[in-house]
Amino acid sequence: MLKQKELVGLFEQSVVDDNFVRLTLSRNIDKTATLRKAIIKLVFIKKKLHFSIVYRHATNDITKNFGLKDGYPMIQELMDNTFLNAALFTTEKDWFYELNKNQERLYANKPTFTKVPKRVHDKQKPKLIVNTSYLVQLGILDEKGRVQKDKGAKYKQIKKFVEVVESLLKKNPILGKEGTVQIYDMGSGKGYLTFALYDFLTNNAQIDVKLTGVEARPELVTFCNEVAKKDNFKQLSFKEGFISNFTLPKTDILIALHACDTATDDAIHKGIEAGARLIICAPCCHKQIRKQFNATKPLDSITAFGILKERQAEVVTDTIRALLLEANGYKASIFEFISTDHTGKNVMIIGQKEEMPIEKEPILDKIKALKQSFGIKTHYLETLLK
């Protein structure tokens, strides 16, 4: 590999001459591997020069730093056994190396960069998820901490949910109150988001919480309690029960993620009754309203098409939920919390308890007018709140 050896020499010399900008390795020899690229930069850490290598996988990036002595053989190993292409950027020239069917090619172009970047170590964002052993037990990560091939979307959903909670943490004083914050997760399922929430609040945000997951399937309750015990999550527990008939005590935060159809309404109702300061819902399925649709003109043109009728039912259902939250003293917001590439269940409804009294009648008038427009007799959450 004479041309590869030549590129390595150019790379090492650019570091010595201080005109090195970046080395990018790509085109993995193993086409099934999740590792797509390796991006090498120079940074100062504790006043010593290091190679910072970003290992770019299909679903996440992993950054590792190496002293120059250890870094050179590490990079050589990547070039020898992992990647077929390399791009060396310096302030003198850009060099490109390719290996195809044992045929090497090395050529140069004018430099993309005229100045070397600052060799400042980028401060990494603090990890929101501190303890990952439960993600291994839940099948999201493998034993080496890598995302399982079919769990990339779920892992991104977990991270995004924690980011949403972090944002709420900054805006909502309830999460920083004195004493233990009581949280209930209604319809917790296998507990992916429940565990991540507990981990973030206790290990990252340093908040004293007691979190209870409520799930109808006894085998999942048993499994999740075993995982919580193994991770020493002392104030995280799971109980068997249906959302509709579960007796909810005084609660600070109520969560219902992907509760199906009217189960979301049951959860919102339980949260309002329990005086929850914060209600977080990600609805799933919207069958109850869709069955009633008999829209007046010109809205009947929309509901004449199946897929549009279904989407309109989702919009109307969640709009009425938000309005009913506001009618019961909450400031409501609705947003897309993750891309539809990762899950179709991507709408989140947030209800934050207001301290000031709210005029209820104008909000109920809005609900009445909306129902009339779509021929809706009743929204299930209305019947619960009467």
N, C-alpha and C positions, 0 to 999 in steps of 0.2 A: 504494500500500500504506500507507494512512494509519494503520491500527491497528498494523501492524508497526512503523512509524516511532514510534508512541506507546510500544510495548513497548520499543523500543531506548532511547528517552528515559528510561523508568522504570529500565531496566537501568543505564544510565550514571549516573543520579542515585543509585541505590542504592549504587554503588561509591563515589561522592563522599561520601555520607552514612554510609558504613561500616555499612550494614545488609544488604548483599548476602550471600547464603548460597550459592546455586548457580543456574546456568542450564543447563537440559537441552534439547537440540534433538533431535527425533525425526521419524519418518515420512519416510524418504528419498524424494525425488522419483523416483529411479531404483529401481524395485522389484527389479531384478536385482543391485544393488550389495551388496557385503559390509558396507559401513559402515551400521550400524544406528542409532547415537546419537553425539552429541557432548556431553560433560559438562564444563562450565566452572566452575572454582573459582578463588579467589584465594589465592596463596601468596607468602611472602617468600623470595626467593633472594638471598643475599648482601646482605641488608638492604634490597632493593628489591622492590616489589610487582610480581608477575607474574600473568598468566592461565595456569593449568594446564589444558590441554584434553586430555581422554581421548577418543580416537577409538575407539569400541567397534565392532569388526567381528564377523562371525559366529563366527570362530575364535580371535580374539585381540584384545587391547587395545593401543593405541599411545598413549603419553603424550608431549605436547610442551608446552614452556613458552615463553611470549612476554611480552616487556615490554608494558606497557599501550599504548604508542604503536602497536606492531605488532599487538597482540592485538585491538583494537577492529575494524579493517578485516577481520581474519581471521574474526572472529565474524560480522560483517555479511555477508561473502561466503558463509558457511555458511547463514545465514538466507535470503539472496537466491536461491541457486542449488542448495542441497542438501536442506534440510529444510523440511517444511510445518508442523510443530508446534513450539511452544516453551513451556517452563514455567520461569518466573522465581520463585525462592524468596527472599524477604527476611524480615526480622524484623517488618515492618509488614504485608505482605500477600503472598499467593501469586497470581501472575498467569499466566494461561493463554491462549496464542494458537493459533488454528487457521486454516488456509487450505484451503477446499474449493471446487473449481470456481470459483476466482477470488472466492469470498465469504469475507471475513475475519470472524473472531470473536475478541474479547478480553474476558475476564471475570476477576473477582477472587474469591478465597476468603480465609478467615481464615488467618493464617500458620501453617505447619507447625512452624516453628522460632521460638523466642523469643530465642535468643542466636546471635550470629555464631560460626562455628567458629574455632578457632585457625588463624591463617594460617601454619602451619608446613608447610614443604615435606616431604611424605612421602618418606622414604628408600626408593627403589625397591630391590627385591630384586636383588642382583647377578645379571647374566646368566650362566646356567650354560653356554650355548652362545655362545662369543665370536666365532668365525669362521663366517660363514654362507655363504661363497661355494660351498662344496661342496654345500650344500642347493639352491643354484640349479642347479648341474651335475647333481644327482640328480633335479631336477624337482619338488622340494618347494616351493621359493619361485620367484617370477618375478624378472625382472631388477631390479625395484624393491624386492625384499625382502619382497613380500607372499606369503602362503600361497596356493598354487594352489587353485582352487575344489574340486577333487576330492581334495586332499591334506590337508585339515584333520584328519582322524582320524589319519593317519600322522604329522603334525607333533606332535600331542598325545602320541602314543605315544613319539616320540623324546624329547620334553621330559620325560615321566614316567619313562622309563628312566634318563635322566641324573640325575633327582632321586633315584631309588632308589640309584644308584651313589654319589651325594653322601652319602646317609644311611649307606651301608655304609662310606664313607670315614671317617666320624666314629667308627665303632665298631670298625673293623678296622685294626690297626696295620700289616698287611702292605702297605697302600697307601702308607704313609709310610716304608717301610724305606730304608736306605741302598742306593745302587746302582740299577741299572735294573730296573724291574718288568716281568717277562715275561708277556705276555697273549696268549692265543690265542682267536680267535672262530671256532668250528667251524660251518660252514654259513653263512657270512657273507652270501650272496646279493648283493644290489646294494649292501650296505654302509651302509644308512641309519643303523643304530644303531652300527656299527663306527666310522664317521667321527665321529659325535657323541660317542662315548666317548673317542676319541683327543683330540678338540678340548677336551673338558672336562678331562681329566686333565692335558694338557700346558699349555694356555693359561689355564685357570681354577685348577685345583688345584696347578699348578706341580710336577707329579711327572714324574720321568724314566721314561718307559715305552717299551717296544718292543712294538708290537701287530701281530700277524699274523692276517689273515683267511684262512680255509681254505674254498675253494668248488670244487665239482665242475665248474661250467660255465665253460669257458675264456674265453668272450666277456665274462663278468662279471668274471673275474680281470683281464683286460686293461683293461677299462673302469675298474675301481676303482683300479688302479695308475696309470692316466693322471690320474684325479681327484686322487689323493694327491700326485702329482708337481706338478700345477698349483697345489695349495694349499701346497706346500713342507712337507708332512707327512713329514719325513725318516725317521722311525722307524715309519711305518705302511706295511705292504706286504701283498700278497695272493698266495696260492699256490694252485695247482690241486691238488685231491685230494679223495678221499672221506673222511668222518669215520672210517669203519670201518677203513681201512687206512693212515691217515696216521700217520707216526712222529712222536710228540709228544715234544720234549725236555723238560728240566726246566722247569716252568711255575709261575708264582705264581698266576695267575688264569686260569680257563677259563670261556668263555662259549659257550652254545649256545642261540640264540634262534630258536624256531620250527623246530627240526629235526624232521622228520616221523617219527612213530611210533618205531621202535626206534633211529633215528639219535640220539635224545636219550639213549638208554641207552649207545650207543657213545661219545658225548661224555662222559658221566659216568664211564664206565669209563676212558677216556683220561685224564681229569682226575685220578682217583684214582691211576692208575699213574704219572702224571707228578709226583705229590706236590703238586698244586695246593693252595694255602692257601685259595683261595676258588673255588667252583664256582657259576655263575649259569646257570640254565636256564629257558626258557619253552617248555614242551612243545607240540607240535602233533600232533594225531591220536593215537589210542590203540587201534589195531586189534589188536595182538598179544594182549592180554588178553581183549578182548571176544569173540574167536572161541572162547575156551576156557570162557566162562562156563557153569556148570552149578550154580547156587546151591542150597544146602540150604534147607529150610524154616526160618523164614518168609521168608527173603531171596528165595526164588524168585518171590514176589509182585511184587517190585520189577523183577526182570529179565524178567518176562513182557511188559512194555511196552517197545517199541522205543526210544523216546526216553529213557526212564528207564534202560534197560539201557546205552545209550550213555554217559549221564552217569555212571552208577555205575562203568562201566569206566574212565572218566577219573579218578574219585576213587580207585579201588582201585589203578590203575596208578601214579599219582603218590604215593600213600601208601607203596606198596612201595619206590618209588625213594627216598623220604625215609628210610625205615627202613634200607634198604641203605647209604645214605650214613652213617647213624648207626652201623651195624654196622662200618663201615670207618673210624671215627675222626672223623666230622664231626658238628657240631651243625647239624641241618637245620631249615629253616623253609619254610612254604608260604604264599603270600598272593596276593591279586588285585592286580596292579600297575597296572591301568588298567581303566576301566569297560568293560563289554561293549558299550556304545554305539559304542566306537571299534574294538574287535577282539574276536572270540570267543576268541582265543589270549591269554588274559589272566592265566593262572596262572603264578606264578614260583616256582621251587624254588631255595633258597639253601643251599649246604653250606659251612660254615666249619670248617676243620681245628681239632680240639681238641688241646691239649697233653697233657692227662691221658689215661691209658689208659681204654678203655671195655670194659665187660662185654658181650661179643658174643653170647653164647648167649641171654640173655633177649630180645634184639631179634630174633634168628633165630626164636625160638619164636613171637613175635608174627606174623612173616611167615608161618610155617607154618600158624598158626591162621586167618589171614585167607585164605590160599589154599584151605584146606579148606572154609571157609564158602562160597566162590564156585566151588568145583570147578576151581580153577586148578592145572594140572600144574606149570607153570614160568613164571617171569617172565624175560624175555630178559636183563635186567641180571644176574640170578643166574648165568646160564651164563657170562657174561663174567668174573665175579669169582671163579669157582671156580679 
